[in-house]
Amino acid sequence: MSKGLTKSGSRQELAAAQTARVDLTLPLLAVLEDTQSAFFGLCVDAGQQVLGALMEADRTARCGPTGRHDDGRTHGRAGFARSTVVLGGRTIAIERPRVRSRAGEEDQLPSFMAAARHDPLDRYTLEALAAGVSMRRYERSLDPVPSGVRERATSKSAVSRRFVALTEAKLAAWFSAPLDELDLRVVMIDGIAFRKHCVLVALGIDSDGVKHPLGLREGTTENAGVAKALLADLIERGLASDRARLFVIDGAKALRKAIAETFGSAALVQRCQVHKQRNVLEHLPERLRPSVSKALAQAWSSVDAKLARRQLERLAAALGSEHPGAAASIREGLDETLTLQELGITGSLHRTLRSTNPIENLNGAIAEYTHHVKRWRGGRMILRWVGAAMAEAATHFRRIRGHEKTESSPQSAQ
């Protein structure tokens, strides 16, 4: 019996040691009179009192109770210091109890360290900007704190400095990760313009249909040098250059040249049929565009590559005398508009990979993320914003339609 009582007593003592009693004195009337911040103000006041009690409990655990002599004490009280803790997307000022060892070294209290961590503030900042809140209006997006509470880290300049530090630190991590463990079957590359700058963006699709932002490279134009630099970076990170892989591009000659020089015969190129159709129709009068669009769609929807090629050649021949520009556009890169048919890719997977729509959607997400930026101060700033936008967009990616058939795509063609 006594043994059972001893165990029960030990559990009660342990529970008491891990529990701090906090008596709150809340200025209910004063807080609730401010209807704009009533409940939040109540929580702020209560939170400050709870944190103060926790910090004092931590100090007592190190220094012992006040007013009692203890020769074995290793730490002593050292007054208070002004500090800040994170609260709801900002920092607020508090008085922090200080503790020093017998050697005079400052000792941090666990409760304060937990409350002062910047991780929640950083996460809140990135989420607010991803939701479309401008840095100038960041403070207005937060719940107002009661009067008398000093808040920091909410001004435009403070948010800007925090965003720069976060994105600078993470940019390298986002786009330096190794790629050799990803079974990438498809790579899409496209450019997005920012005033006088152009950023090439690479998007990969693995054998499970999962999309992966692979990398980005900034330049003044979408030229072969910039494209080769982007591809060289992907290879350095583990993208095998001797493995058959499908590249879906919009038809830019500089990009096509860079792919050929970097990957050689291992590169299987699918020209975006949407871009090609647009280019052809630009050479035609309005009255011919519906019929030519229909003829192009019929050819590209054929599962027989040879039949599709004959249909396109007949269409080019029919347009040759009256509209040589349209005919030349059809013949230019004709075979690369039929790569999917040559690989035997049909159905929903064909409809997904026949155009650059997946990466165009990513570019749209980048444009939406960056639309509040009114002034671009150089390429480094652009890379930081685009990198942050790509990382945010990746959290909402879905698998491509028809991904179950990727096992039979580019690899089996070799």
Secondary structure as the mmCIF struct_conf table of DSSP 4:
data_model
#
loop_
_struct_conf.conf_type_id
_struct_conf.id
_struct_conf.beg_label_comp_id
_struct_conf.beg_label_asym_id
_struct_conf.beg_label_seq_id
_struct_conf.end_label_comp_id
_struct_conf.end_label_asym_id
_struct_conf.end_label_seq_id
HELX_RH_AL_P HELX_RH_AL_P1 SER A 2 ALA A 17
TURN_TY1_P TURN_TY1_P1 GLN A 18 GLN A 18
HELX_RH_AL_P HELX_RH_AL_P2 LEU A 28 GLU A 33
HELX_RH_3T_P HELX_RH_3T_P1 THR A 35 SER A 37
HELX_RH_AL_P HELX_RH_AL_P3 ALA A 38 CYS A 63
BEND BEND1 PRO A 65 PRO A 65
TURN_TY1_P TURN_TY1_P2 THR A 66 GLY A 67
TURN_TY1_P TURN_TY1_P3 ASP A 71 GLY A 72
STRN STRN1 HIS A 75 LEU A 87
TURN_TY1_P TURN_TY1_P4 GLY A 88 GLY A 89
STRN STRN2 ARG A 90 SER A 101
TURN_TY1_P TURN_TY1_P5 ARG A 102 ALA A 103
STRN STRN3 GLU A 106 ASP A 107
HELX_RH_AL_P HELX_RH_AL_P4 PRO A 110 ALA A 116
BEND BEND2 HIS A 118 HIS A 118
HELX_RH_AL_P HELX_RH_AL_P5 ASP A 119 ALA A 130
TURN_TY1_P TURN_TY1_P6 ALA A 131 GLY A 132
HELX_RH_3T_P HELX_RH_3T_P2 MET A 135 ARG A 137
TURN_TY1_P TURN_TY1_P7 TYR A 138 TYR A 138
HELX_RH_3T_P HELX_RH_3T_P3 GLU A 139 SER A 141
BEND BEND3 LEU A 142 LEU A 142
HELX_LH_PP_P HELX_LH_PP_P1 ASP A 143 PRO A 146
TURN_TY1_P TURN_TY1_P8 SER A 147 GLY A 148
STRN STRN4 GLU A 151 ARG A 152
BEND BEND4 ALA A 153 ALA A 153
BEND BEND5 SER A 155 SER A 155
HELX_RH_AL_P HELX_RH_AL_P6 LYS A 156 TRP A 174
TURN_TY1_P TURN_TY1_P9 PHE A 175 PHE A 175
BEND BEND6 ALA A 177 ALA A 177
TURN_TY1_P TURN_TY1_P10 ASP A 180 GLU A 181
BEND BEND7 LEU A 182 LEU A 182
STRN STRN5 LEU A 184 PHE A 194
TURN_TY1_P TURN_TY1_P11 ARG A 195 LYS A 196
STRN STRN6 HIS A 197 ASP A 206
TURN_TY1_P TURN_TY1_P12 SER A 207 ASP A 208
BEND BEND8 GLY A 209 GLY A 209
STRN STRN7 LYS A 211 GLY A 219
BEND BEND9 THR A 220 THR A 221
HELX_RH_AL_P HELX_RH_AL_P7 ALA A 224 GLU A 236
TURN_TY1_P TURN_TY1_P13 ARG A 237 GLY A 238
TURN_TY1_P TURN_TY1_P14 SER A 241 ASP A 242
BEND BEND10 ARG A 243 ARG A 243
STRN STRN8 ARG A 245 ILE A 249
HELX_RH_AL_P HELX_RH_AL_P8 LYS A 253 PHE A 263
HELX_RH_3T_P HELX_RH_3T_P4 GLY A 264 ALA A 266
STRN STRN9 ALA A 267 ARG A 271
HELX_RH_AL_P HELX_RH_AL_P9 GLN A 273 LEU A 281
TURN_TY1_P TURN_TY1_P15 GLU A 282 HIS A 283
BEND BEND11 LEU A 284 LEU A 284
HELX_RH_3T_P HELX_RH_3T_P5 GLU A 286 LEU A 288
HELX_RH_AL_P HELX_RH_AL_P10 ARG A 289 SER A 301
BEND BEND12 VAL A 303 VAL A 303
HELX_RH_AL_P HELX_RH_AL_P11 ALA A 305 GLY A 320
TURN_TY1_P TURN_TY1_P16 SER A 321 GLU A 322
HELX_RH_AL_P HELX_RH_AL_P12 PRO A 324 ARG A 331
TURN_TY1_P TURN_TY1_P17 GLU A 332 LEU A 334
HELX_RH_3T_P HELX_RH_3T_P6 ASP A 335 THR A 337
BEND BEND13 LEU A 338 LEU A 338
HELX_RH_AL_P HELX_RH_AL_P13 THR A 339 LEU A 343
TURN_TY1_P TURN_TY1_P18 GLY A 344 GLY A 344
HELX_RH_AL_P HELX_RH_AL_P14 GLY A 347 LEU A 353
TURN_TY1_P TURN_TY1_P19 ARG A 354 ARG A 354
BEND BEND14 SER A 355 THR A 356
HELX_RH_AL_P HELX_RH_AL_P15 ASN A 357 TYR A 369
TURN_TY1_P TURN_TY1_P20 THR A 370 HIS A 372
BEND BEND15 GLY A 378 GLY A 378
HELX_RH_AL_P HELX_RH_AL_P16 GLY A 379 ALA A 394
TURN_TY1_P TURN_TY1_P21 THR A 395 HIS A 396
HELX_LH_PP_P HELX_LH_PP_P2 ARG A 399 ILE A 400
TURN_TY1_P TURN_TY1_P22 ARG A 401 GLY A 402
HELX_RH_3T_P HELX_RH_3T_P7 HIS A 403 SER A 408
BEND BEND16 SER A 409 SER A 409
HELX_RH_3T_P HELX_RH_3T_P8 PRO A 410 ALA A 413
#
